[in-house]
């Protein structure tokens, strides 16, 4: 039974990774990846991925659909909570003032947090409501394509 569960979870994790990468996000798997990505100039949208239902049903679809907008972040990255632990911890160290939350989104400008969409703003909400939050932060902080 345990072996079957592990195989199932591996499939779930791989599918979750594939969905967000297919949407155009770059996976950050190590703390060093995070440091390098967050050192880049401009705006960076970070999606803190997870295997929970609200990640698959709301956050990942919102992450993809939010990009269909006139203004977008310069960089799109993702860390996977519960999977890539050092990368997630390093990313969260930049989210000062916010407790750990997954799924969640953080918009950084030149490595500094400027907007956070926490789990409580995702779970129980429609995907388009999350898309709207993200696009409003793009409107205020990102440049046109």
C-alpha positions in Angstrom: 0.0 0.0 0.0 2.7 2.5 0.9 4.6 1.8 -2.3 1.4 2.5 -4.3 0.9 5.8 -2.4 4.5 6.9 -3.1 4.1 6.1 -6.8 0.8 8.0 -6.8 2.4 11.0 -5.1 5.3 11.0 -7.5 2.8 11.2 -10.4 1.0 14.1 -8.7 4.2 16.0 -8.1 5.4 15.4 -11.6 2.1 16.6 -13.1 2.1 19.7 -10.8 5.7 20.5 -12.0 4.8 20.0 -15.6 1.7 22.2 -15.4 3.6 25.2 -14.1 6.6 24.8 -16.4 4.3 24.5 -19.4 2.8 27.8 -18.4 6.2 29.4 -18.8 7.6 29.4 -15.3 11.2 28.3 -14.5 11.6 25.8 -11.6 14.0 26.8 -8.9 15.1 23.6 -7.3 18.0 24.8 -5.1 18.7 27.7 -2.7 21.4 28.8 -5.2 18.8 28.8 -8.0 16.6 31.1 -5.9 19.5 33.5 -5.1 20.5 33.8 -8.7 16.9 34.3 -9.9 16.1 36.9 -7.3 19.3 38.8 -8.0 18.0 39.7 -11.5 16.8 43.2 -12.1 13.2 43.9 -12.8 10.0 42.2 -11.7 9.8 38.5 -10.8 6.6 36.6 -10.1 7.2 33.6 -7.8 4.5 30.9 -7.6 4.9 28.7 -4.5 3.6 25.5 -5.8 2.1 22.6 -3.8 0.2 19.3 -4.3 -3.0 20.5 -2.5 -6.3 20.8 -4.4 -6.3 24.6 -4.4 -2.9 24.6 -6.1 -4.2 22.4 -8.9 -7.7 23.8 -9.2 -7.0 27.5 -8.6 -3.4 28.6 -8.3 -1.7 26.9 -11.2 -4.6 27.8 -13.6 -4.4 31.4 -12.4 -0.6 31.4 -12.8 -1.1 30.4 -16.4 -4.1 32.6 -17.3 -2.7 35.8 -15.6 0.0 36.0 -18.2 -2.6 36.8 -20.9 -2.3 40.5 -20.2 -0.6 43.6 -21.6 1.8 43.9 -18.7 3.8 41.0 -17.3 6.7 40.4 -14.9 10.1 40.2 -16.4 10.8 36.8 -14.8 8.4 33.9 -14.0 9.7 31.3 -11.5 8.4 28.7 -9.2 9.4 26.8 -6.0 7.7 23.7 -4.8 6.8 23.6 -1.1 7.3 20.2 0.5 9.4 19.0 -2.4 12.3 21.4 -2.9 12.7 22.5 0.7 15.9 24.5 0.6 14.7 26.4 -2.5 11.3 27.1 -0.9 12.9 28.2 2.4 15.3 30.6 0.5 12.4 32.1 -1.5 10.4 32.6 1.7 13.3 34.4 3.3 12.6 37.2 0.7 8.9 37.4 1.7 9.4 39.4 4.8 6.3 40.2 6.8 4.4 37.2 5.4 4.1 33.7 7.0 4.8 30.6 5.0 1.9 29.9 2.7 1.4 27.5 -0.2 0.2 27.8 -2.7 1.0 31.5 -2.9 2.4 34.2 -5.2 5.0 36.8 -4.6 5.8 39.7 -6.9 9.3 41.0 -6.4 11.0 44.0 -7.9 14.8 44.0 -7.8 14.6 41.2 -5.2 12.3 43.1 -2.9 8.7 41.9 -2.1 6.0 44.3 -3.4 2.9 42.1 -3.5 1.9 38.8 -1.9 -1.1 36.6 -2.7 -1.4 34.2 0.2 -3.2 30.9 0.4 -6.2 32.4 2.2 -6.6 34.7 -0.9 -6.5 31.6 -3.2 -8.3 28.8 -1.3 -12.1 29.0 -1.8 -11.8 31.7 -4.4 -12.5 31.4 -8.1 -9.4 31.1 -10.4 -10.4 34.3 -12.2 -10.5 36.2 -8.9 -6.8 35.2 -8.3 -6.0 36.1 -12.0 -7.5 39.5 -11.4 -5.4 40.1 -8.2 -2.2 39.1 -10.1 -3.1 41.3 -13.2 -3.8 44.3 -10.9 -0.3 43.9 -9.4 1.1 43.6 -13.0 -0.7 46.7 -14.0 0.8 48.6 -11.0 4.3 47.2 -11.1 5.2 45.7 -14.5 6.0 47.1 -17.9 4.1 46.4 -21.2 5.3 43.6 -23.4 
